[in-house]
Amino acid sequence: MREAHPIERAVGMEYYVSDTDGIGGQLRTDPADFRVEELEAFDPEPVDADPGAYPHVLFRATLHGWDTNDFASALSDDLGISRERVSWAGTKDKHAVTTQLFSVKSADPDAVADVDLSDADVDVLGRTGRPILFGDLAGNAFEVVVRDPAHPDNVDAITADLCAFGGHDPDADEVTVAVPNFFGQQRFGSKRPVTHEVGLEILRGNWKGAVLAYVGSPSEREPEETREARAYADETEDWEGTLDRLPGWLRYERSMCHRLAEDGADEPADFRAALERLPTNLQQLFVNAAQSYVFNRILSERLARGLPFDRPVAGDVVCFADRDAPKELPLPDTDRTQRVDADRVDTVTRHCERGRAFVTAPLVGTETELGDGEPGEIERAVLDDVGIEPADFDLPGEFHSAGTRRAVAVRTALDVERDPLTFAFRLPKGSYATVLLREYLKRDPEALS
């Protein structure tokens, strides 16, 4: 186990599992080098089904270099409909070739099939009674090319390390690797990882600190003009002056400063109101990022103490496999949990070995019950260190969170091809390809995004 990159440590990913030197190399040299195909659990009715009962047209789109939100907007413009009638199962990065599901409410299937957008191929699948939603995504299949690796011969040693971490045989016919189920750098920002800092200040009741964490907190990875504006905010708390200095493209920061400059910045409620100027999904992201940071810290401490990830110890909380998940992609059902006492460790271990159960850690919220034994000790120590507790998530509006649990490890069958060096694997929804790939490249996380 070796220490991670400083930017990763800042978001709670403190170690690599593999001690082997990284292979280096480049990701996303071309969008075609990073291919993602959604694995869905969603069966439509035929396209000629009754549109009254099944008003949503379901289609699969293969997008070359499209951001999901941008494609949805372009699609609605092409069809001449409201953007709100378009739904999808998962948001994807534009620096990739992605195959994913969308639905459109009350649309003509022929018009959808005839959509003419560059670098987008549309295949109508049928009709559904409701829109496609995030929960309909089972996972993603990835095919990732690494260009110009400096040490490609290290792949086998890293793979052996990751097989051992998951309790698997590296010489088996199907190679299965495992890594800690960290939240990847994208959750926090690869250039300026501060979303969790904003969330932690909100949870501590420090609304002003949350605004300063978002508007201020300059990063050396940003342009000079941006750094200077953020530093000015930190030093002066002059919101009108900061507004004058912030570049136009930082529209969220500018919106917050405009609210404070216009309506005053005297009370905590003023700073909360400034944060509530932001889109609701961004407000939720702040608290979600804080949960993710705490989760990453818990996993890092579990690694540091040498506790297993593929099987439980006394005090762990496990969840059982989702009965409705695809056979080839076992998924945890976090609504079906069980505490593991010393008498049950061996039995639950067998369930984990067969893919029927998963060791979990908390995404802390108001309804979180912490573990027992050493796992619970780790959870409490991390929460004490960051200065929050489950009751702190009882917040107004979009900032509230009840919490849930998440598997501590993610495993996948891995196929590696050479020339070009290509990794093919599948991950369940919510897990990050870069968390697996970081073990191989061991580079600055900005190079992985």
HELIX and SHEET records of a PDB file:
HELIX    1   1 PRO A    6  ARG A    9  1                                   4    
HELIX    2   2 PRO A   31  ASP A   33  5                                   3    
HELIX    3   3 THR A   68  LEU A   79  1                                  12    
HELIX    4   4 ARG A   83  ARG A   85  5                                   3    
HELIX    5   5 PRO A  109  ALA A  113  1                                   5    
HELIX    6   6 PHE A  134  ASP A  136  5                                   3    
HELIX    7   7 PRO A  152  ASN A  154  5                                   3    
HELIX    8   8 VAL A  155  PHE A  165  1                                  11    
HELIX    9   9 GLN A  185  ARG A  187  5                                   3    
HELIX   10  10 THR A  195  LEU A  203  1                                   9    
HELIX   11  11 TRP A  207  VAL A  215  1                                   9    
HELIX   12  12 GLU A  224  THR A  236  1                                  13    
HELIX   13  13 TRP A  239  ARG A  245  1                                   7    
HELIX   14  14 ARG A  251  ASP A  263  1                                  13    
HELIX   15  15 PRO A  268  LEU A  275  1                                   8    
HELIX   16  16 THR A  280  ALA A  304  1                                  25    
HELIX   17  17 ALA A  342  ARG A  344  5                                   3    
HELIX   18  18 VAL A  345  GLU A  353  1                                   9    
HELIX   19  19 GLY A  373  VAL A  386  1                                  14    
HELIX   20  20 PRO A  390  PHE A  393  5                                   4    
HELIX   21  21 GLY A  397  PHE A  399  5                                   3    
HELIX   22  22 ALA A  433  LEU A  441  1                                   9    
HELIX   23  23 PRO A  445  ALA A  447  5                                   3    
SHEET    1   A 2 ARG A   2  GLU A   3  0                                        
SHEET    2   A 2 TYR A  15  TYR A  16 -1                                        
SHEET    1   B 7 VAL A  86  TRP A  88  0                                        
SHEET    2   B 7 VAL A  97  LYS A 105 -1                                        
SHEET    3   B 7 PHE A  34  GLU A  40  1                                        
SHEET    4   B 7 LEU A 137  VAL A 146 -1                                        
SHEET    5   B 7 LEU A 421  PRO A 428 -1                                        
SHEET    6   B 7 ALA A 409  GLU A 417 -1                                        
SHEET    7   B 7 THR A 176  PRO A 180 -1                                        
SHEET    1   C 4 VAL A  86  TRP A  88  0                                        
SHEET    2   C 4 VAL A  97  LYS A 105 -1                                        
SHEET    3   C 4 HIS A  56  HIS A  64 -1                                        
SHEET    4   C 4 ALA A 120  THR A 128 -1                                        
SHEET    1   D 4 PRO A 332  ARG A 339  0                                        
SHEET    2   D 4 VAL A 317  ALA A 321 -1                                        
SHEET    3   D 4 ALA A 357  LEU A 363 -1                                        
SHEET    4   D 4 THR A 404  ALA A 407 -1                                        
END                                                                             
